[in-house]
Amino acid sequence: EYSIRVSRLVHDPSSSWLIRKRFREFVDLNNVLKEYGFNFELPKKRILGNTDRIFMAERQKGLQTYLNTLVQHVELCNSLMVHRFLDPDNHIINYPESALQYVSMFMRSMNNMYQIIEPLFDFGWRYDKSYFIGSKAGCPKNERYLFIWCHYGLDKALGEKEIKNCLKLFKSISHPLIAPIEEIYANEHGTLTVCRFYERGSLKDYIR
């Protein structure tokens, strides 16, 4: 079993914690990452009965290199699998299920003007964002809307009033090349944005 010191902010002792992981847990994480196209190298498995200090020291060094490589990837650092590996106590919540609950609350507040058609899984790269496809009453059947729910993170810096004021500002932005925000909503848990869904994507999807 290996002890790992994790820090959210550099040189800030108050934002660090200690976790313990077995080598098997590293292997399990690596197998999941392989499914997403990542191929990081883990230290070699132990030969039966090989527990000498030199081998263990080399493995510890290899695991440190593995973690260093892992956290250099911004998208991986924002993935739920890595967060649950490095910060399990703060990521117990079922994000999609929680998001559906709050989106449904918003729809009831709008007298069911909108209806969810289906959730969009494996959409986007942030673990705390959930996406749903929906429709709007009185609009053509082929017109779809994208519902984006974002949970507040541990680094939330603004109060609810300031957040709502910022969201109102975003909604007021008008530009011929920017899709307008249809609805915007916030509560003590997160924010919801509603906009038109474009099947062919946006300019950002083509220039990445």
N, C-alpha and C positions, 0 to 999 in steps of 0.2 A: 504494500500500500504506500502511495506517495502523497506527501503533503505539498499543496500548491498555494502560494500566496497570490491572490488576485487583487488588482487595484483598478478602480474605475477611473481615478484621476492620478496622474503622476505626482509623487512627492506629497501626497495627502493621506496620512495614516488613517484618518477617519473614514476614508472611502475604500478601505481594503479589508479583505476577509480571508480566512483559511478554509480550504476544502481538501478532502482526501479522496483519492481515486486509485483504483486498482488498474493494472495493466490491461485487464480484460475490458474495462470501460473505455480505454483509449482505442482498443481494437473495434469495439462496437461503434464508437463515434466515427472512426475512419471508414468503416464499412458503409455507413449512411452517407458520408461525404462522397464516396466513390460513386454512389447512385446519382449524384448531382454533377459528376464529371470532374471532381477534384481527386488528385492522386498524390497525396502526401506520404512521405516515407516514415514508417515507424521503425524503432529499433527491432532487431531480430528477436524472435521468441527464445525463451530460455530452453537450453538443452536440459533434459531430465536430470535432476540432481545438481545442476550447475547454479549454485548460489554464492559463489565466491565474490569477494568484495570488488575485484576488478570488473567482473561482468556487470554487477549491479551499478557500479559507478558509471560505466559506459552506457548502460541503459538509461540511467537518470539523465545523463548528458544528452542522449538522443531524444528523450521525451521533452526536455527543455527546448531543444532545437525545433521539435515538432510544434510545440505551443507557440514559439516565436514566429514560425512560418504561418501558423493559423491566424494569429491576431493581426498580421500584416494585410490581410484581405478584408477590406471595408465591408463588402457584402456579407461575408461569413460572420464578421463580428456583429452584424445586425440580424443574423439568423437565429431563429428560436432554438435550434438544436445546439448551437454553440453557447447561447445564453444559459440554457438549462444545464449544460455541462459545467460551465464556470461559475454560474450564480443560481443554483437550483432553488434556493429558498425564496427568491423573488420572482420566480417564473413557474409557479404551480398552476396558475389560472389557465383555463381553456379559452384562449383568445377568440376563436371563431364563434364559440357558443355564447360568450359574453357579448361579443359584437352584435350578434343577431338579436339578443335581448334588448340592447339599447337602440338599435335601428328600428325595432318593432315599436318601442316606446315613442320614438319620433313620429312614426307613421300614424299612430293613434292620435298624437297631438295635432296632426294635420288632417284629421277626419278621414283617414285612409285614402287620401288623394293619390298616394303612391302604393304600389304593391310589389313585394319581392317575388321575382321569378325563380332565381337560383343563386347560390353562392358561387364565387369564383375562387377555387383553390389553386395554390401554386401560382398566384398572380401577384407580381411585385416581389420585392426582396426584403421588406421590413417585417419582422415578426409581429409587431404590434399594430399592423394595419390589416383590416379585413375588407374584402370587396364583395359586392353583391350586384347582380343585374336586376333591374326592376322596370316597371311600367308606370305611366301616369294617366290618371283618369281623363278622358276626353281627347287623348292623343291617338294618332294612328297606331295600329297594332305592331307595326314594324319599328316603331320609335322606342328605343330603349334608353334607360338611364343607369348611370353608374353611381352606386352608393359606396362611399369610402369612409369607413370608421377607423379612427386612430386613437388608441389608448394613450393616456398621458404616461410618459416614461418617468423613471426615477429622477431624471434631471429637470423635471418641470420647474420653471422659474417664475412664471407669471400667475397671478391670481385669476379667478374666474371672470371678474369684471374686465380685466385687461385683455384676457383671451377673447372674450366676446367682442370687445371693441376692435381688436385686430382682425377678427373674422369678418366683421361688418365692412372693414376697409377692403379686405380681399374681394368681397362680393361686389363692391362698388367699382372695381377695376373694369374698364371697358376698352377693348382694343380689337380691331378687325381680325387679328391673327391669334387671339386668345379666346378659347371657348369659355363662355360665361358660366358662372356658378349659379345654378338654379336655386338651391337652398343651402343654408349652412346652419349648423346647430351645435351647441356645446352644453355639457353638463359637468358634474364634478368628476366624471370618470374619463371623458375624452371628447373628441369632436367628430362631427359627421358632415361630409360634403356631398352634395348631389349635383351631378352634371350630366350632360348628354353623353351617351356611349357611342363611340365611333368604331365600327368593326375593323376598319383598316388601320386603326391606330392613330397616332399623332405624329407631328414632325419629329418629335424627340425619339420616337421608335425607329425612324428611318436614318437618323444621323448618328446613333450610338454605334 
